[in-house]
Amino acid sequence: MGFCVEGLREEIVVAFAVPIRGRSTTDYADNSSPRFKNKPKRQIEIDEVTTVEIEVQPIRGAQGRRFMTSSMPLLDNAFTCARMVRAINQLDDISRHWVHYAYKDGTDWEAITALTHYCYGLFTALSDEKLTAKTLKEIQALVFLALQNVREEVREGQPRYKPQDVRELAKKKPDTWKKHWASRWAALNAIYRELDYKALDALKNVKR
């Protein structure tokens, strides 16, 4: 890549983690926030006729400061982090969505929707297979799993799912998976990995 990938990734994570003065207290929840007995669910539109329903983790935080109390002092790296965030916001839409989804804590539904649309569209455009409607629908389900997979790979250093886990989730027999689906799963992951490379490379150039 010509630059330190892990170093840049760490800079992005730190930049997103630095508190921003003036943040609304609605961004936080105190100890009295409601407890979720069941995980809430969210539907993601893959195309005009297909949606994928997923479980999401409730987001909790600490209560924001009260009116007229002293503000949080700026951290030593606050200005460096602010420049990083500005650089991220100058990226093209799909690269910006990727960086926000992959390196920022929380759930960005706009980014998830844009990224799954991007991956599915690129996969179908590049595929030389004649895919049935049933197969395309199954691929759509894998698009989101691949998104989660590569996010964890770039953040934690290892993918979230093993191929065998995905095969079982997709309910495919070993021979069928090996013959048809292993390469499709690999291709979906490759699309997100390439997007990560392009986004980091673009961010490196914007920061100059």
URZIBEL-V182371 format. One record per backbone hydrogen bond with DSSP energy under -0.5 kcal/mol. NH is the residue of the N-H (numbers start at 0). CO is the residue of the C=O. E is the energy in kcal/mol with one decimal. If there is no record, write none. Layout:
BEGIN
nh & co & e
NH & CO & E
NH & CO & E
END
This chain:
BEGIN
nh & co & e
4 & 2 & -1.0
7 & 3 & -2.2
8 & 4 & -2.6
9 & 5 & -2.2
10 & 6 & -2.0
11 & 7 & -2.1
12 & 8 & -2.3
13 & 9 & -2.5
14 & 10 & -2.5
15 & 11 & -2.2
16 & 12 & -1.3
17 & 13 & -1.3
20 & 18 & -0.5
22 & 19 & -1.4
26 & 23 & -2.0
27 & 24 & -1.5
32 & 29 & -2.0
36 & 34 & -0.7
41 & 53 & -2.7
43 & 51 & -2.9
45 & 43 & -0.6
45 & 49 & -2.2
46 & 49 & -1.4
51 & 43 & -2.7
53 & 41 & -2.8
55 & 39 & -2.7
59 & 57 & -0.6
60 & 28 & -0.5
68 & 65 & -1.6
77 & 74 & -1.8
80 & 76 & -2.6
81 & 77 & -2.3
82 & 78 & -2.0
83 & 79 & -1.8
84 & 80 & -2.5
85 & 81 & -2.2
86 & 82 & -2.2
87 & 83 & -2.4
88 & 84 & -2.1
89 & 85 & -0.6
89 & 86 & -1.0
90 & 87 & -1.5
95 & 91 & -2.8
96 & 92 & -2.7
97 & 93 & -2.0
98 & 94 & -2.5
99 & 95 & -2.4
100 & 96 & -2.5
101 & 97 & -3.4
102 & 98 & -2.2
103 & 99 & -1.1
107 & 105 & -0.5
108 & 106 & -0.8
111 & 107 & -2.3
112 & 108 & -2.5
113 & 109 & -2.2
114 & 110 & -2.7
115 & 111 & -2.4
116 & 112 & -2.0
117 & 113 & -2.2
118 & 114 & -2.6
119 & 115 & -2.4
120 & 116 & -2.5
121 & 117 & -2.5
122 & 118 & -2.6
123 & 119 & -2.3
124 & 120 & -1.7
125 & 121 & -2.1
126 & 122 & -1.9
130 & 128 & -1.0
135 & 131 & -2.5
136 & 132 & -2.0
137 & 133 & -1.7
138 & 134 & -2.3
139 & 135 & -2.1
140 & 136 & -1.2
141 & 137 & -1.2
142 & 138 & -1.5
143 & 139 & -0.8
144 & 140 & -1.0
145 & 141 & -2.6
146 & 142 & -1.6
147 & 143 & -2.2
148 & 144 & -2.3
149 & 145 & -2.5
150 & 146 & -1.9
151 & 147 & -2.1
152 & 148 & -1.7
153 & 149 & -2.5
154 & 150 & -1.9
155 & 151 & -3.2
156 & 151 & -0.5
156 & 152 & -1.3
157 & 151 & -0.8
164 & 161 & -0.8
165 & 161 & -1.9
166 & 162 & -2.6
167 & 163 & -2.2
168 & 164 & -2.3
169 & 165 & -2.7
170 & 166 & -0.6
170 & 167 & -0.6
171 & 166 & -2.2
176 & 172 & -2.9
177 & 173 & -2.6
178 & 174 & -2.3
179 & 175 & -2.5
180 & 175 & -1.0
181 & 176 & -3.1
183 & 179 & -0.7
184 & 180 & -2.7
185 & 181 & -2.2
186 & 182 & -2.1
187 & 183 & -2.2
188 & 184 & -2.0
189 & 185 & -2.2
190 & 186 & -1.8
191 & 187 & -1.4
192 & 188 & -2.3
193 & 189 & -2.5
194 & 190 & -1.8
195 & 191 & -2.2
196 & 192 & -2.2
197 & 193 & -2.6
198 & 194 & -2.6
199 & 195 & -2.5
200 & 196 & -2.4
201 & 197 & -2.5
202 & 198 & -2.4
203 & 199 & -2.3
204 & 200 & -1.6
205 & 201 & -2.3
206 & 202 & -2.2
207 & 203 & -0.6
207 & 204 & -0.6
END
